[in-house]
Structures are given as structure tokens and as C-alpha cells.
Amino acid sequence: MVKYEIDQAHTHLGFTAKHLAVSQVRGRFNKFEGFFEGPDDDPTKARGEVKIEVASLESRSDQRDTHLRSADFFDVEKYPYMTFKLTALQIVDDENFKVTGDLTVKDITKPITLDATVGGRLPDPFGAKERVGISARGQLNRMDWGLNWDGLAGAVPFASHTIKLEVDAEIVVKVEEPAATA
């Protein structure tokens, strides 16, 4: 069994939405933690979880970020975290795979599948055992998770219902500490 932890300093958890059906607005979450584990010889048996602090979202507009944190959208006072729990990994070829998991936002849990690519894998030069680069892309309908605010009735939604997800991560296998002897 091998366990990978997310390297926060080298990971981007981002999203993109259309603003007024005209332009793309990008955002990201800055505080998160997570791990993936499974047998090294069979990645299809991997499982794991990512926990994201929703209040850490940033979209380059304080006014928009405050609104996204409010009860109109994420309601971070009531629901401070969202989670992704890996439930299945399907190998497409040597570098590509499908990652399926349960995404929980505001106590609503639904499955989501992301297209993922291994960008690189090497022994870690900084003291861990190994580093793996992974990119994943997908999309969801925000309405399915109770993010229903659309702005003015009858107008074009301020933010598109379709949200594109973009993950660029480094995951690291830590060197195991030797067991203490008595």
C-alpha cells in the first residue's frame, strides 16, 4: 500500500465560469488537503479524499468572492468545507485515466468524473520518496449542488450554470519513518 499526499505549494484547484454569458472568470481555492492511497501495482484500487476550505476561494474580485462565500452560493458560515472522495479510477492508456468520486458541496453529494493525465513521475529530490504530477479536467452544473443564485429574474445568469474544473497537482509519497524500538 502506498500513500500520496497533495503538495499544496505545487497544486492548483481552479474553476472557470462564464460571466453574463460573455467572458470567462477564473477562480481557485487556496486552502485544501488530501491524500490518495492504494496498491502501487494496481492504481484502479486507489481511494482518497480532498478536503477544501471553501472560504479560501479567490477570483480576483473581493466583491465577487464575498458574494460567492455568502448564502447565495457556498454559504461558508454553514458549510465551511467541500470534499471529493475518490471512488473509482479507470485506466484509459499509459498516461490518461478517468477519476470518479463523490463531490460534496453544501451537504449535497453527487458523483463526478474527471479526465486526468499523469504529467510526470520521478524520485523526489527534496526528501520525499516520489513525486507525481497530475492534471484533471471536468465540468459540473452548479445547480445540482444547490448553488442556485442567478441574479435578476428573467435576465441572463450572472454566472453560468456550467462550471469547468481544473486541477494541476503534485502528489508526493512520503518516506516512511522507521518504527521506534523499545
ZAFITI-422835 format. One record per residue (C-alpha): y, x, z; residue in one letter. Coordinates in steps of 0.05 Angstrom, whole numbers, padded with zeros to 5 digits, always signed. Each point is the difference from the previous one (the first is absolute). Example, Ala and Ser with C-alpha at 12.3 -4.5 7.8 and 13.67 -1.06 7.14 Angstrom:
-00090+00246+00156a+00069+00027-00013s
//
This chain:
+00000+00000+00000m+00068+00028-00020v+00067-00028+00024k+00065+00006-00039y+00068-00012+00032e+00063-00016-00038i+00051+00057-00002d+00064-00039+00012q+00045+00057-00024a-00033-00001-00068h-00011-00075-00010t+00042-00054-00032h-00014-00074+00012l+00045-00036-00048g+00014-00067-00032f+00040-00026-00058t+00030-00069-00011a+00045-00029-00053k+00069-00019+00025h+00025-00065-00032l-00051+00010-00056a+00045+00055-00027v-00013+00068+00031s-00052+00037+00042q+00013+00013+00073v-00043+00052+00034r-00016+00006+00073g-00047+00036+00047r-00029-00001+00069f+00015+00063+00040n-00045-00008+00062k-00075-00009-00006f-00066+00030+00020e-00069-00006-00027g-00069+00029-00012f-00059-00007-00046f-00071+00020+00017e-00069-00001-00029g-00058+00043-00024p+00026+00058-00042d-00055-00010-00052d+00014-00075-00011d+00073-00021-00004p-00020-00072-00014t-00017-00006+00075k+00069+00022+00022a+00039-00044+00048r+00068+00008+00032g+00065-00030+00021e+00074+00011-00010v+00050-00029+00051k+00072-00005-00024i+00061-00011+00044e+00036-00053-00040v+00069+00014+00031a-00003+00069-00032s+00012-00030-00069l+00056+00030-00040e+00028-00022-00067s+00067+00038-00003r+00040-00061+00024s+00011-00012+00074d+00018-00073-00013q-00064-00012-00042r-00043+00038+00050d+00026-00042+00058t-00014-00063-00040h-00071+00023-00017l-00013+00013+00074r+00025-00070+00019s-00040-00064+00008a+00016-00017-00074d-00050+00054-00020f-00040+00046+00046f+00024-00026+00068d-00010+00069+00032v+00018-00026+00070e-00063-00044-00002k-00043+00041-00048y+00017+00074+00009p-00060+00027-00039y-00038-00013-00063m-00068+00029-00013t-00046+00017-00058f-00075+00005+00017k-00043+00032-00054l-00061-00043-00013t-00027+00027-00066a+00008+00059-00047l-00027-00004-00071q-00006+00063-00042i+00026-00008-00071v-00009+00073-00021d+00009+00070+00029d+00074-00010+00016e+00011-00075+00001n-00023-00055+00046f+00017-00070+00025k+00019-00007+00073v-00008-00069+00031t+00023-00018+00069g+00028-00054+00044d+00077+00001+00004l+00029-00035+00061t+00073-00019+00000v+00029-00049+00051k-00071-00018+00025d-00021-00019-00071i-00059+00040-00025t-00020+00001-00074k-00040+00049-00043p+00036+00046-00048i-00027+00050-00050t+00038+00063-00021l-00014+00047-00058d-00006+00070+00028a-00004+00071-00027t-00019+00065+00034v+00057+00048-00017g-00031+00062+00030g-00047+00026+00053r+00001+00069+00032l-00013+00040+00063p+00061-00007+00044d+00042+00063+00005p+00035-00026+00064f-00058-00002+00049g-00033-00067-00015a-00067+00000-00035k+00018-00034-00066e+00057-00039-00034r-00008-00055-00052v+00056-00031-00040g-00007-00073-00018i+00045-00047-00040s-00011-00075+00001a+00036-00056-00036r-00005-00076+00003g+00039-00063+00008q+00001-00063+00041l+00036-00066+00005n+00043+00003+00062r-00004-00076+00009m-00075+00008+00016d+00020+00037+00064w+00055-00048+00023g+00058+00040-00027l+00029-00063-00030n+00076+00006+00002w+00030-00008-00070d+00074-00008+00013g+00039-00057-00030l-00040-00063-00019a-00009-00007-00075g+00025+00070-00015a-00039+00061-00024v-00035+00031+00061p+00039+00057+00030f-00065+00040+00003a-00058-00009-00047s-00063-00031+00026h-00040+00056-00031t+00005+00064+00041i-00027+00065-00028k-00032+00048+00049l+00001+00075-00008e-00036+00049+00046v+00000+00075-00008d-00037+00031+00058a-00029+00064+00026e-00059-00010+00045i-00026+00056+00043v-00067+00017+00031v+00015+00031+00068k-00040+00059+00025v-00045-00024+00056e+00014+00029+00069e-00060+00036+00030p-00033-00040+00055a+00016+00025+00070a-00058+00031+00036t-00011-00010+00074a
//
